[in-house]
Amino acid sequence: MGAAFLPVLFFTAVWGAVGIGMPIMTPKGPHQNLIRCILMLTAACCWLFWLCCYMAQMNPLIGPKLKRDVVAIIGREWNNKIVEG
């Protein structure tokens, strides 16, 4: 199972709009450059955090811990043979 293209494209567009579109609309003032920098860094960090979380779901390091009887029930429902050992 790999990454779906649509969610990556959608969230890249959303955070791209925040990082590129919002700094254009900042009000004039003495702290305009600081506000722009904050918006761009926020968008970049949020996008990177989302991407890391999204990619971590593709190959999780730990999985669910199932008890022996639950595995037997799943095997019986899915018509799989349970091998002892």
C-alpha positions as CSV (number, residue, x, y, z in Angstrom):
1,M,0.0,0.0,0.0
2,G,1.5,3.3,-1.1
3,A,0.6,6.9,-0.7
4,A,-2.6,8.2,-2.4
5,F,-1.8,11.1,-4.7
6,L,-5.0,13.2,-3.9
7,P,-4.5,13.8,-0.1
8,V,-0.8,14.8,-0.7
9,L,-1.9,17.2,-3.5
10,F,-4.8,18.6,-1.4
11,F,-2.8,19.3,1.8
12,T,0.2,20.6,-0.2
13,A,-2.2,23.1,-1.9
14,V,-3.8,24.0,1.5
15,W,-0.5,24.7,3.2
16,G,0.9,26.3,0.1
17,A,-2.0,28.7,0.1
18,V,-1.3,29.5,3.8
19,G,2.4,29.9,3.1
20,I,2.2,31.9,-0.1
21,G,-1.3,33.4,-0.2
22,M,-1.5,34.7,3.4
23,P,1.8,36.6,3.5
24,I,0.6,38.5,0.5
25,M,-2.4,39.7,2.5
26,T,-0.6,40.9,5.5
27,P,-1.3,44.5,6.6
28,K,1.3,47.2,6.2
29,G,3.1,48.0,9.3
30,P,6.4,47.8,11.1
31,H,6.1,44.1,11.7
32,Q,4.9,43.1,8.2
33,N,8.1,41.1,7.5
34,L,7.9,39.3,10.8
35,I,4.3,38.3,10.2
36,R,5.1,37.0,6.7
37,C,8.0,35.0,8.1
38,I,5.8,33.5,10.8
39,L,3.1,32.5,8.3
40,M,5.6,30.9,5.9
41,L,7.3,29.0,8.7
42,T,4.0,27.9,10.2
43,A,2.8,26.6,6.8
44,A,6.1,24.7,6.2
45,C,6.2,23.2,9.7
46,C,2.5,22.1,9.6
47,W,2.9,20.6,6.1
48,L,6.0,18.7,7.1
49,F,4.4,17.4,10.3
50,W,1.3,16.3,8.4
51,L,3.5,14.6,5.7
52,C,5.5,12.7,8.4
53,C,2.3,11.6,10.1
54,Y,0.7,10.5,6.8
55,M,3.8,8.6,5.8
56,A,4.1,6.9,9.2
57,Q,0.7,5.3,8.6
58,M,2.0,3.5,5.5
59,N,4.4,1.3,7.4
60,P,3.6,1.4,11.1
61,L,6.4,0.3,13.5
62,I,4.0,-1.4,15.8
63,G,0.7,-3.2,15.1
64,P,-2.2,-4.3,17.1
65,K,-1.6,-7.0,19.7
66,L,-4.2,-9.7,19.3
67,K,-4.9,-12.5,21.7
68,R,-4.8,-16.1,20.6
69,D,-8.5,-16.5,20.7
70,V,-9.1,-13.4,18.6
71,V,-6.6,-14.7,15.9
72,A,-8.5,-18.0,15.9
73,I,-11.9,-16.2,15.4
74,I,-10.5,-14.1,12.6
75,G,-9.0,-17.2,10.9
76,R,-12.3,-19.0,11.2
77,E,-14.2,-16.1,9.8
78,W,-11.8,-15.6,6.9
79,N,-11.7,-19.4,6.2
80,N,-7.9,-19.5,6.9
81,K,-6.2,-22.5,8.3
82,I,-4.6,-21.8,11.7
83,V,-1.1,-23.2,11.9
84,E,0.2,-24.0,15.4
85,G,3.7,-22.9,16.3
